[in-house]
Amino acid sequence: KEAAIIAAVETPATVPGIVAAVEEDQMAKTAISEEESASALPPGPTGKEMESKIKEIEAQDSKLSDGGLVHHDSSKKEMSGASDKDISAQLSIAANKSKELEASKDFSTEVDDEKNAGLTVAVAVDPDAERDALEKGEEFNKEKGRPFYRENRFIIVVSCVLCICLGGMIAGIVVGTKSDGGVGVVNEPPTPSPTMAPTTNLDVELRAWFGEFLGTSNFTSNTQFYLDYSPEALDMAISWYANDDEGLDRSVPVDLIEWSSQRLVLAWTYFHGTLLGKEPWMSCNPPDVLLGQDENCNYLRFDESVDGRQATLYRGEPSKRWLSRAHECLWAGITCLPEEIRSAIQQSFPQFEDCVYQISQVDFTANGIKGTLPIQLSLLPCMTALSYSWNDGLTGEILPEAFGWNYLVPGGIFQVLSLLNNSGLSGTLPATLFDMKNMVELEIGDVPLEGTVPNLWSELPTLERLSLFGMEKLTIEFPTGVNLNFKQIRFHRNQNIGSIPTSVGELTRLDDLWLFDSNMVGTLPEELNDLALMKHFRVGNNQLSGTLPNYNWRELEQLELFENNLEGTLPDLLKNAFNMKIIIIHGNRFNGTVDPDIGTNLASLESFIADRNQFTGPIPATFANAEKLTAFQVSQNDFSGTFPFDICSLRAEGGLEFVFADCLGYPPKNFCRCCTSCCDPVSESCQGAPNEDIRFLRGKEREEQVGAKADTREPHFFGDYFSDKLKRLSLTI
């Protein structure tokens, strides 16, 4: 529109041209929206002003010479053919149109204050020039449209972007504040997951050094296998060691930094065993600066000796956190060979001199390690002991590379491996275990391994303690050979053992044999008599038959034969083992009398459980000599007579807790005043003793009974005999 007006100002026109320009301007203006009207240019001249201007132009035009503009000449010719009446009518129409435009304020233009000569009016134009001017006006309108930030499309796009950003912020807050589940006994908050730092020159230097270290050492012939094992954990370990390790001296040039392979391997192990830092361990995780933690921590060490039971119980001890500034030998569960043994090593084992200050033991017992077995620990050349026991988070197959400590010297120096209660592991027993010729103790239990254990025990001449239990699908053969040094064999809770071979008698150093719950058949070999050092013989809950040989086991402390098909009388073995503590022989068919010397000689006896057999004769009162006795069970036998009162005195003194006899029925076979359970051998039923003597109650039970009575009179069923006994034993109610 502005272009059309400018062209009109510069070109003289006839009145019809003026009317056409006004009409075109009206049509263009009606298409402008209300929003554009609000921001339109200031209003142009009114109709009267336009009429005056037209007359002025005509007056000037009449004075122009013949050499005027072409448009002027043509316009004059057009006007010469029009009558005065027609001109007046057209001017009247133009004036009315101008008034309408002024009223609606749609006709507007901008007056240049500085250039007063640029006055804008509507005049008649040549049709061709008019058409060109209108096209230019349309293009101008497109370019002068609404600002881009008020376009609908722009508003929609910006709104979508804002919504996405807001959703991302909310999701980040939710994820960041979500708490991880943990074990109730741990008071230490979980450690935030470490983040990968940007790769630096130090990262590159460390990675190159580590690759060269593996390649030039004799750890493995397949360096790439280790570099490809848990690569993300390795990247995080390298990033931490190169950039965040406060124990690294960065004041020296890069080429003079003394990298520690074992520190890097431990960092690698941590990120691997915590699933890249997402699942912290039970205790002593890396220090969290936001929580004000330093390198000190309270290490929750697994303690299986609490109450004599194997359970997930801990004792706290001061230690240092993993990935802290402290030396890695001080990190929780890590043990290194001390400087004090350097001289001894130099004299006896010079090939191990480099192992001083090197990691020798790693204890992960019940510490919450997760993922597959960290085979990177096999890169520690001086390892002697490793425990993964009681970690259900360990998963996957046991790889042969997990046990490769045989490269420092032929056969290695590794000695102890413990894998107990790891239900997430699988596979077979790796043959690489038999490459460690200096192995002393191997215990794998309650791990669902399958297959057959190779009979290569003769290749482990130093192995003393072997435990493979709780694996029903594993087939095991007994170690045999006079050159073996086994002291302990525990194959209990396996189903593929068969019977006890006579060759076990060749293991003359054996003092601990556990074979219970293994579905074993056959008899007890006479050849076991040569096991003179036997202390713990546990073969209960099997299908063994025959008699109990009179083994010459003077050191025996624990004899468990329960729930078998054994028969005959008890041999002198029982009375000659002066260190005996536990005798559990219930659920067999033993008969005859119980030798009184058993009670006389076994002063350290703690448990005598012989119920559900076929014993006869009186119950020996000599068991009262066993002052440490806590359980005495002789019910469901053919014993005769009253239960010995002298044995009851042990209960009164606070030692004996469980007393079972055939004191149920009328009349009872063994009348008993101190039994905790009375049984009937005929009906094979038992119940709490109905007439338990208050004198033989222990601790709180006795206090409750005494407190319930208002006087000190004896119960009516005591009789004169027990009243006299009370006085002689100085007992009161």
Secondary structure, DSSP 8 states (H G I E B T S, - for coil): -HHHHHHHHHS---HHHHHHHHHHHHHHHHTS-HHHHHT---B---HHHHHHHHHHHHHHHHTS-TTS-HHHHHHHHHHHTS-HHHHHHHHHHHHHHHHHHHHHT--B----SS-TT---------HHHHHHHHHHHHHHHHHT-S-GGGSHHHHHHHHHHHHHHHHHHHHHHHHHH------TT--S------------HHHHHHHHHHHHHHHHSSS-S-HHHHHTSSHHHHHHHHHIIIII-TTS--SS-GGG----HHHHHHHHHHHHHTTTTTS--SS-----GGGT--SEEEEEEE-TTGGG--SS-EEEEEEE-TTSSS-GGGBTTEEEB-GGGHHHHHHH-GGGGGGBTSEEEEE-TTS---BS--GGGGG-TT--EEE--S-TTB-EE--GGGS---TTTTT-S--EEEEES-TTEES---GGGGG-TT--EEEEES----EE--S-GGG-TT--EEEEES-TTEE------TT----EEE-TT-S---S--GGGGG-TT--EEE--SS--EEE--GGGGG-TT--EEE--SSEEEEE------TT--EEE--SSEEEE---THHHH-TT--EEE--SSEEEE---HHHHHH-TT--EEE--SSEEEEE--GGGGG-TT--EEE--SSEEES---HHHHHHHHTT---EEEES--SSS-SS--SS-SEEEETTTTEEEE-TT--GGG--HHHHHHHHHT-SS----TTSHHHHHHHHHHTT---
